[in-house]
Amino acid sequence: MTEILTTAANGLGHITLNRPAALHALNTQMCAAMIDALVQWRDDPSIHAVLLDHAPGTRGFCAGGDIRMIAESGAADGKAARAFFFTEYRLNHLLFTYPKPIVALIDGVTMGGGVGISMPARFRIATENTTYAMPETGIGLFPDVGGGWYLPRKPGQIGMWLALTGARLKAADCLIAGIATHYMPTEILGPARAQIAGAAQTHEPERALESGLEALSESAGRPKELTPENIDRINRIFALDSVEAIFAALESDASDWSAAQLATLKTKSPQALKVTFRQMREGAAMPSFEDEMRSEYRLASRVAARHDFQEGVRAVVIDKDNKPVWSPATLEAVTDALLDDLFAPLPSADEWTPLVAE
């Protein structure tokens, strides 16, 4: 099966993820194929816009990356894991800097790697099937694929909350969080596709897309997670200056919501929580997306080989017992020295670099 389907006609480049058995989770070959198509269309004056979607009849837009492969590689020499991250992050950066408007139909599960390829899109259309999350702290990882850039730039402290808890959002919450730009029920995706195709044939595709998609968009209803009361709590508690302070504030807040957040956080890898907290704070001040991806590559190259990622993948993906045994087992045992080592530059020959335009 061809895992990436590409077509180009009438001004529109079209990429369809086609790995349904894995909810279109990305592997190295898929990322490379997308890069090849995008580079070709970037320099083709006949292509005015790009549509990114997944094969019909499946419930996921893109569930993430090839976690099992990354864990197996990380437990060995790490070469294949590093090659995946290197290629995936080049794809993320290419999309971020792409000169032509991109539309992503995030119709279904959109997690991890799926977030990385959809967030750079100028237009991100959610449906009633959309479920967004960056759940990496639950497997000992961190919100990569540009998470350190996008999440700190969400309203208030929503990004820090999403990054630490791995909370799952439906469409109404995605609109509030700035994850989706439009909401459309699936029955009008046909007209939306026709509008996208028509806009790609104009001389001002971005303006045509903006007006056309806005005309088709509908209300997504009331939020489930990001109610005004919860946003107030998020902005107060997740602005604190350490993960330990966040835990303490949740413990002292007499609400069911805070109790639920605390219970969730207690299941996460302490190492991953502290890595993610620092990533969010540093990412908020990162000079460029390129710098962010370079930092995330350093982290990914190291974290993939560590105990918590191996254990998290075992517990969640392989054995599915959901009983990971984290090491270090407590937040206090995750030292600043360990974090400094994980965030440190790589040898110059091993650092991540963006794709160079030819």
N, C-alpha and C positions, 0 to 999 in steps of 0.2 A: 504494500500500500504506500502511495506517495503521501508523506506526512504533511507537506506544505503544497497547496495548490495555488498557482498564480496565473492570472490572466491580465491582459492589458488591451483595452479597446475603447475607442470613443472618449479618450481623455482620462480614463479611469484605470489605475493600477489596482488590482484586487488580490489580496492575500487571504487565503482560507486555511485555518488550522484543521488538520485532518488526521488526528490520532485519537479517535473516539474512545478506544478501550482504556486509555489513560487520561480521559477528560482533557485531551489535547495538551498535556504537560509537555514542556519543551525539553528537547535534548540538543546536543551540540549540532547535529546535522540540520535540525529544523532552524536553529538560529542562523547557521551559515547560509541556508537557502533563502531565508528572509533578507539577510544582508545583501546577497547577490541580486535579488529582485529590486530591492530598494535603491541600491547604487545604480543599477541600470535605469530605473525610472527617474531618479534624481537628475540625471543628465540628459533625459529624453524630453525635448520641448513639446512633444505631443501628449505627454502625461501631465495632467493638471491637478490631480488629487488621488488619494489612496484610501481604499476601504479595507479594513481589517476585521475579519469575523471568523466564525468556526463552522464546520460542516453541520448542516441541518439535521435535526432529529436527535441531538445529543444535549445533555443538560449542563454541560460545562463550556464556557468560553475558553478558559485555560486555567487548570487547577494548580499550576506551579511549574516546577522544574523536575528533572529526573532524579528525585531524592535518593532512591535506592542505589543508583549508579554512583552518585556523589559519595554516599556513605561507604560503599565498597571500595571506591578508589581512595578515599581519605584514610581508610584503615590500612591501605597498602602504601604505595609510593605517592599517591595524590596527583599523579600526572593528568589522568583523565578528568578529575574534578577541576583542576586548575584550568585545563583547556576549555571545559564547559563554561566556567565563570568568565574567563577571558573573552570568549566569543559572545556569550549572552550580554555581557556588559558593553561590548562594542555595538551590539544591536540596540541596546537601550540608549546609548549615546547617539547613534545614528538617527534614531527616531526623535530624540530630544532636539537635535539640531536640523531636522529635515526641513527643507525650504518650501515644501508643498503641503497643503492642508491634509490632515489624516483624520478619518472617521473610524472610531472603534465601536463595534456593536458588542457591548459587554452583556450579552443575553445568556445568563447562567452563572455558574461558579467562576469567580474571578479572584484568584489568589496568587500570592507569590509572583512567579514569573509572568502570570497573566496580568498582574498589576503593572509590572515593569514594561510591558509592551503596549498597554492601553493608556497609561497616564500621560505619556508624551503627546497623545493625539489631541488635536485642537477640539474635536467634538467626540464626546463619550456618551453613548446612548444606553441607558439602563432600561430593563424591562421588569415585569413582575417575577421573572425567573432569576434576576441578578442576586447573587450573594457574594459580597466582597469581604475579604479578610487578608491580613498579613499575619499568619499564625505561627511565625517562625520561632518565637520564644518557647513554644511548646515542644519543639524538637531540638532545642539547644542551639539554634541558629540565631539570626537577627534579620530584620526586614531589609533585605538587600535590593538589588535591581533598581537602585535609586531611591529606596525608602527613606534614606537619610536626608535626601533633598526634598522630596514631596511632603512627607508627613510633618516636619516642623513648620511647613508653610501652610498647613491647614488652619482654619479659624481657631483662635485660642489655643487650648492644649489638647484639642481633639486628636491630633497626630500622635502625641506622646501616649495618650490613652489607647489608641488603636495599636501602636507599636508594642506596648508592654503586654496588653491583655489578649491581643489577637481577636478582638471582638468582631463578630460577624454582622454585617450591615445589609439590609435590604434597600430597595431603590429609594424610598423617601429619605432615609438616613444618608444615602450616598449623595443625594442632591445637597443636603445641608452641609455635608463634610467637604463638598467640592470635588468629590470623586467622579460623579457623573455630571454632565452638563445638561442633559435632556432625559426625559422619561417618555417612553412609548410602550403601550401594551403590544404584545407580539403580533396581534392581528393587523397592526398598521405598519409592521416592518416592511411589508411589500411596497406600499407607497413610499416609505422612507428610502428604500433602496432605489426606487425609480427617481426620487428627488435627488439623491446623491449622484446617480448616473447622469441626470440632466445637468446638475451643477458643474460636473467635471467637464462638460463640453463648452462651458462659458469662458470668457476671458477674465472674469473675476470669480473664480470658483469659491473662494472663501466667503465672499459676501453672499453669493447665491446659496451656499450651504447654510450660512447663518440664518438667513431669512426663511429658507425653506424648512429647515429642521425646527425652527422656533414655531412656525405655523402648524406643524404636525404634533408638537410635544403636548403632553397632557399633565395633569396633576398626579403625583404619585401617592397622594393621601397623607396620612399622618405618620410621623416618625415613630418607631418603636423604641429606639435607644436614645436618640438625640432630642429628647424633650427639653424644654427650657430649664426645668429643674435639674436634669442630669447634666446639661451643658454647664450650668453654674457650678455643680460639684466637680466636674472635670476640670474646669478652668481654675478652680481654687486648689484642688488636691494635686493634680498632675503638673502644676507649676512649681512644686516644691523642689528642693535642691539635691535630693538623693532618692534612690529607690526605697531606702529604709524610712525616710520621712513620709513618702507616699503610703507605705504600709501602715505606719503609725496613724496617719490622718484618716485612712479608711477604717481602721479599728475604732477610732474615737467618734466617727460619724454615725449617728444613730439612724441609718436608713437601710432598708432592704437592698437598695441598689449598691451602696458601698460594701455591704456584707458580701454580696455576690461578686463584686470586683475583687475583693480581697481573697475570697475562696478561689477564684480563677487564677490570680497571680501566684498563690501558694502552690499551684500545680506546675508552674513554669520553672525552667532552669534558672537558678540564681545567677550563674555565669552569664547566660543569655540576657537576663534582665538588666544586669549592670552594663554589659556591652551595648545593649540597645539604648539604654538611657544616655550613655556617653555619646553614642552615634547620633542620637537625636539632637543633643545639645551642640555638638560640634557641627553637625550638618546644617543647623540653622544659620551658622556664620560662615559656611563654606563659600569660598569665592566663586566657584563655578561648578557646574554639573560634572565636568571632567574631573575636577579635584575630588568630588564626592565619589565617583566611580573608582578612582584610584585608591581611595581610602577603603572602600568596601571590598575591593579585590584583596587588599592586604588582610583584612579581617577574614574573608571567606577562605582564602588559601590556608589560613591557620586554624580557624574554627572547625573546618571540615575534618581535620585530623584529630580533633580532641574528643575526649570521652563523652561529653554531654551530647554532641551531635550523633555520635555512633549509638549511644543509648536511647536518645530520643527517636531516632529512626527505627531502632529495634522495637521500642514500646508502641509506637503509633502506626508504623507502616508494615513492619515484618511480623512480629508476634501479635500485635494489636491487643496487648493486655492493658495498655494505657497506664502502666505502673512503672515509669522510668525511675531509676535510682540515680540522682544527680550527684556529681562530684566536681567542685565543692558542694556540700549539701545545704549550706546557709549563705545568705547574703553577706554576712560578716566575714566569711572565709574567702570571698572573692576579693583579692587584694588589688590595690592600685598598681602594684608592680606587675601583676598578671595582665591587667588591662593595658598598661603601657607596652608590654611585650606584644600583645595582640594588635595594637594600633600602630606599632612602629613601622617605618618604611622597610620595604624589601630591598635586597641588593638591586642596584640599578638595572641589571640585565633581566631581572625577574618582575619588574614593575609592570602594571597594566598601562597600556597606551591606547588611545582612540584610533579608529580607522582614519587614515590620512586620505583626504580627497585627492584624486589624481587629475 
